[in-house]
Amino acid sequence: MKRKKKRTIWSMVATLALAIATFLWVQSGHEDMYTVETVTNGDRVTRSFESLAEAKRYMTAGKNRTLFSPSGEVLDFTGTGVVVTPSDAITNLYEDEAFKKRQSYVAGGTRLQLIERGDGHLFVRISGADVYVKPDQMALFPEAVVERRGYYEIRDGDVYHTVEANANLAGTFLVGPSKRDSDKRYYTERVQDVFDSPYQFASIRNPSPYSAKELDRYLRSIDSPLAGEGKSFKQAEDTFGINALFLLAVAGHESRYGTSDIAKEKRNLFGFRATDDDPSGNATTFETYKESIQAAATLFATKYVKGPYARGDYPGNKQEGINIFYASDPYWGEKVAGTMYSIDRELGLKQLKRIQ
């Protein structure tokens, strides 16, 4: 009986050793495999290949396919995805694939929606514009590895945009009011796919319905150091024909209603010459807030409503309006529109009733 028990134990040990060896062999073989993942309407299908050539042939034969090395590194892909611009430089956007006509520009770390990869160019979508960028120094991510992307959503009748990007470009901000409700997330780069965004596309040449006293009332309600400057915004409106509510919203967005360091140190409410590489050091100094407001109104009137950068007399986006050339932030127009709405809502929505 004892001898039989020993033979049973040794048999079990041998079986276990064989199983372990088989498992290790299978795992070793799997580690040498190349994989291709196909993404179709959110569904993912993965196939494995022993040779790189075979895996690449399969990848190139379909759309939205990503080729991974045995260690999980992306080797190549087809189809759409995300392009991230270099974090330390401005990226130019072009109307043509030969890069002869510049459309606009965006800040470093901006995420662009990749539509197509061409020979020496990338065709991308950003803030309403379908444009071309040079592939140099761009970081490309296929659909298979993109885990987060920007979206719009409607909450309690208001539209918000959540942006995935580097540094201060990222976050969630208010864009404007919507007449409908939805629990859907809208993954798009065109705000009009969600709603008409009235403040974003309304002319800034039309006067604001609010008096200097009403603007000051709002500024006092938020404890802004600009309280008392309502008359400066209205005077700029009267002199240069630029909507006072728009001017106040830009000042609110750019300087947090006069509370930013540049505003406190230099009376600069609009970020004049506050370049991306050294915003504080290069920013213009003004003697008074009024002088800063007049400079902004002059700039918008002579350069953006009319003049060399005129592409539409409204905040806009990277396809049309002031945002094309005014700001490297591709969503500057949306953010200013949301700020206009915030002020207007507190003062009675007179502006919204006028532009709708």
C-alpha positions in Angstrom: 0.0 0.0 0.0 2.8 2.4 0.8 4.6 1.8 -2.5 1.4 2.5 -4.4 0.9 5.8 -2.6 4.4 6.9 -3.5 3.8 6.1 -7.1 0.6 8.2 -7.0 2.3 11.2 -5.5 5.1 11.1 -8.1 2.5 10.8 -10.9 0.7 13.9 -9.6 4.0 15.8 -9.4 4.9 14.8 -12.9 1.5 15.8 -14.2 1.8 19.2 -12.5 5.2 19.8 -13.8 4.1 19.0 -17.4 1.1 21.4 -17.0 3.4 24.2 -15.8 5.8 23.6 -18.6 3.0 23.7 -21.1 1.7 26.9 -19.6 5.1 28.6 -19.7 5.5 27.5 -23.4 2.2 28.8 -24.4 2.9 32.1 -22.6 6.3 32.4 -24.2 4.8 31.8 -27.6 2.1 34.4 -26.8 4.7 37.0 -25.8 6.2 36.8 -29.3 2.9 37.5 -31.0 1.9 40.7 -32.8 -1.6 41.9 -32.3 -4.0 44.0 -34.3 -7.0 45.6 -32.7 -9.9 46.8 -34.8 -12.3 49.4 -33.4 -15.8 49.6 -35.0 -18.5 51.8 -33.4 -16.9 51.3 -30.0 -16.6 47.5 -30.4 -13.1 46.0 -30.3 -11.8 42.9 -32.0 -8.2 41.6 -31.6 -6.3 39.2 -33.7 -2.8 37.8 -33.1 -0.1 37.1 -35.7 3.3 35.4 -35.4 5.1 37.6 -37.9 5.2 41.4 -38.2 4.7 41.3 -42.0 1.5 39.3 -41.6 0.2 41.6 -38.9 1.0 44.7 -41.0 -0.8 43.3 -44.1 -3.9 42.7 -42.0 -3.7 46.1 -40.4 -3.5 48.0 -43.8 -6.4 46.1 -45.2 -8.9 47.6 -42.9 -10.0 50.9 -41.2 -9.3 51.9 -37.6 -6.8 49.1 -37.0 -3.9 49.4 -34.6 -0.8 47.2 -34.8 0.8 46.4 -31.4 4.3 44.9 -30.7 4.6 41.9 -28.5 5.3 44.3 -25.6 2.2 46.3 -26.3 3.8 49.3 -28.0 1.8 50.9 -30.9 3.8 50.3 -34.1 1.4 51.7 -36.7 -2.3 52.2 -37.3 -5.0 53.1 -39.9 -8.0 55.4 -39.6 -8.8 58.1 -37.1 -7.6 59.0 -33.7 -6.2 62.0 -31.8 -3.2 64.3 -32.5 -1.6 66.2 -29.7 0.4 69.3 -30.7 3.8 69.9 -29.2 3.5 71.4 -25.7 6.2 74.0 -26.1 5.1 75.7 -29.3 2.2 77.2 -31.3 0.9 74.9 -34.1 -0.3 76.5 -37.3 -3.5 75.3 -39.0 -3.6 75.4 -42.8 -6.4 75.4 -45.4 -4.4 73.2 -47.8 -2.3 70.2 -47.6 0.7 72.0 -49.2 0.7 74.5 -46.2 0.5 77.6 -48.4 -2.5 79.3 -46.8 -2.7 79.5 -43.0 -6.2 79.2 -41.5 -5.4 79.8 -37.8 -3.2 78.5 -35.0 -3.6 76.6 -31.6 -1.7 76.5 -28.4 0.7 73.8 -27.4 -0.9 70.6 -26.0 -4.1 71.0 -28.0 -5.8 67.7 -28.9 -6.9 67.6 -32.5 -9.3 65.0 -34.0 -7.4 63.1 -36.6 -9.5 62.5 -39.7 -6.9 61.2 -42.1 -3.1 60.8 -42.5 -1.7 61.8 -45.8 1.7 61.9 -47.5 3.4 64.6 -45.5 0.4 66.0 -43.8 -2.4 65.3 -41.2 -6.0 66.2 -41.9 -7.6 67.2 -38.6 -10.7 68.7 -37.0 -10.7 71.3 -34.2 -13.2 73.8 -33.0 -15.4 73.7 -36.1 -12.6 73.7 -38.6 -11.3 70.9 -40.9 -7.7 71.8 -41.5 -4.2 70.5 -42.2 -1.2 70.4 -39.9 2.4 69.3 -40.4 3.2 65.9 -38.9 6.5 67.0 -37.4 6.7 66.5 -33.6 3.0 65.6 -33.4 2.0 62.8 -31.0 -0.4 60.5 -32.7 -2.8 58.2 -30.9 -5.1 55.7 -32.7 -8.7 55.0 -31.7 -7.6 51.8 -29.9 -5.7 53.7 -27.2 -7.8 56.9 -26.8 -9.4 56.6 -23.4 -10.6 60.2 -22.9 -12.0 62.7 -25.4 -13.8 66.0 -25.2 -17.6 66.2 -25.3 -20.6 68.6 -24.9 -23.5 67.9 -22.6 -26.7 69.6 -21.6 -27.3 70.1 -17.8 -30.6 71.8 -16.6 -30.9 73.7 -19.9 -27.3 74.8 -20.1 -24.6 73.5 -22.5 -21.2 72.7 -21.1 -18.0 71.6 -22.9 -15.5 69.3 -21.3 -12.1 69.6 -22.9 -9.2 67.1 -22.8 -5.9 69.0 -23.3 -2.7 70.0 -21.6 -2.4 72.6 -18.8 -5.0 75.4 -18.6 -6.8 74.4 -21.8 -8.4 71.5 -20.1 -11.5 71.6 -18.0 -15.3 72.1 -18.2 -16.9 75.4 -19.0 -20.3 76.9 -19.7 -21.1 77.7 -23.4 -24.7 78.9 -23.3 -28.4 78.1 -22.9 -30.3 75.3 -24.7 -34.0 75.0 -25.2 -33.9 71.2 -25.0 -32.7 68.6 -22.4 -30.6 65.5 -23.1 -28.6 63.0 -21.1 -26.4 62.3 -24.1 -22.7 63.2 -24.4 -21.9 64.8 -27.8 -18.4 63.9 -29.0 -18.0 66.5 -31.6 -15.7 69.5 -32.6 -18.6 71.5 -34.0 -20.7 73.2 -31.3 -23.6 73.7 -33.8 -24.1 69.9 -33.7 -25.4 70.5 -30.1 -27.1 73.9 -30.2 -27.0 77.2 -32.0 -24.7 78.9 -29.4 -26.3 82.3 -29.7 -23.7 84.4 -27.8 -20.9 82.8 -29.8 -22.3 83.8 -33.2 -24.0 87.1 -32.5 -22.5 90.4 -33.8 -20.5 92.4 -31.2 -21.3 95.6 -33.2 -24.8 95.7 -31.7 -25.0 97.7 -28.5 -25.6 96.0 -25.1 -29.0 96.5 -23.5 -27.4 97.2 -20.1 -26.5 100.6 -18.6 -23.3 101.4 -16.8 -25.1 101.1 -13.5 -26.4 97.6 -14.3 -22.9 96.5 -15.3 -21.5 97.9 -12.0 -24.3 96.1 -10.1 -23.0 92.8 -11.5 -19.4 93.7 -10.8 -20.3 94.6 -7.2 -22.2 91.3 -6.8 -19.0 89.3 -7.6 -16.8 91.7 -5.5 -14.7 92.7 -8.5 -12.2 95.5 -8.4 -13.7 96.6 -11.7 -16.9 97.8 -9.9 -17.3 101.5 -10.9 -15.9 100.9 -14.4 -19.3 100.2 -16.0 -19.1 103.7 -17.5 -15.8 102.9 -19.1 -17.3 99.8 -20.8 -20.3 101.8 -22.0 -18.1 104.7 -23.2 -16.0 102.3 -25.2 -19.2 100.9 -26.7 -20.4 104.4 -27.7 -17.0 105.4 -29.1 -15.9 102.3 -30.9 -19.2 100.4 -31.6 -18.2 97.3 -29.6 -20.8 95.7 -27.4 -20.1 96.5 -23.7 -21.3 93.1 -22.5 -18.8 91.4 -24.8 -16.0 93.6 -23.6 -16.8 92.9 -20.0 -17.0 89.2 -20.8 -13.6 89.2 -22.4 -12.2 91.1 -19.4 -13.9 88.5 -17.1 -12.4 85.6 -19.0 -8.9 87.0 -19.5 -8.4 88.5 -16.1 -11.0 87.0 -13.9 -12.7 90.4 -13.7 -9.6 92.2 -12.8 -8.2 89.8 -10.2 -5.4 88.2 -12.2 -1.8 89.2 -11.4 -1.4 91.0 -14.7 -4.6 92.9 -14.1 -3.6 93.9 -10.6 0.0 94.8 -11.5 -0.4 96.3 -14.9 -4.1 97.2 -15.2 -4.1 94.9 -18.2 -7.6 93.3 -18.4 -7.3 91.6 -21.8 -3.9 90.0 -21.8 -2.4 92.4 -24.3 1.0 91.1 -25.4 0.8 88.4 -22.7 2.5 85.8 -24.9 2.3 82.1 -24.1 6.1 81.9 -23.3 6.1 84.8 -20.8 2.6 86.2 -20.2 3.5 88.4 -17.2 6.8 89.7 -18.4 5.6 90.7 -21.9 2.2 92.0 -21.0 1.4 95.7 -21.7 1.1 98.1 -18.7 -1.8 100.5 -18.6 -2.2 103.5 -16.3 -5.9 102.9 -15.7 -8.6 100.2 -16.3 -10.3 102.6 -18.7 -7.2 102.8 -20.8 -7.1 99.0 -21.1 -10.8 98.9 -22.0 -10.4 101.5 -24.7 -7.4 99.7 -26.1 -9.4 96.5 -26.4 -12.3 98.2 -28.0 -10.0 99.8 -30.5 -8.4 96.5 -31.3 -11.6 94.7 -31.9 -13.1 97.5 -34.0 -10.1 98.1 -36.3 -8.5 94.6 -36.6 -11.3 92.0 -36.1 -14.7 93.6 -37.0 -13.0 95.4 -39.9 -9.3 95.1 -40.8 -6.7 92.4 -41.5 -8.1 89.8 -39.1 -11.8 90.2 -39.9 -13.4 86.8 -40.4 -16.8 87.5 -38.7 -17.9 90.1 -36.1 -18.6 87.6 -33.4 -16.6 85.5 -30.9 -16.7 82.4 -33.2 -14.4 79.4 -33.3 -11.4 78.3 -35.4 -13.6 78.2 -38.6 -15.1 81.7 -38.4 -15.2 84.8 -36.2 -12.7 86.5 -34.0 -11.3 83.3 -32.4 -9.6 82.4 -35.7 -6.8 84.9 -35.1 -7.4 86.4 -31.7 -6.5 83.5 -29.4 -4.4 80.3 -29.5 -7.1 78.7 -27.3 -9.3 77.0 -29.8 -12.3 77.4 -27.5 -11.8 81.0 -26.6 -15.0 82.0 -28.5 -17.0 79.4 -26.5 -15.6 80.5 -23.2 -16.3 84.2 -23.9 -19.8 83.3 -25.0 -20.4 81.4 -21.8 -19.1 84.3 -19.7 -21.5 86.7 -21.6 -24.4 84.3 -20.8 -23.4 84.2 -17.1 -23.5 88.0 -16.8 -26.7 88.3 -18.9 -28.4 85.7 -16.8 -27.7 87.6 -13.6 -29.0 90.9 -15.1 -32.2 89.6 -16.6 -31.3 87.9 -20.0 -32.0 91.2 -22.0 -29.1 90.4 -24.3 -30.4 86.9 -25.1 -33.8 88.2 -25.9 -32.3 90.7 -28.3 -30.1 88.2 -30.2 -32.5 85.3 -30.4 
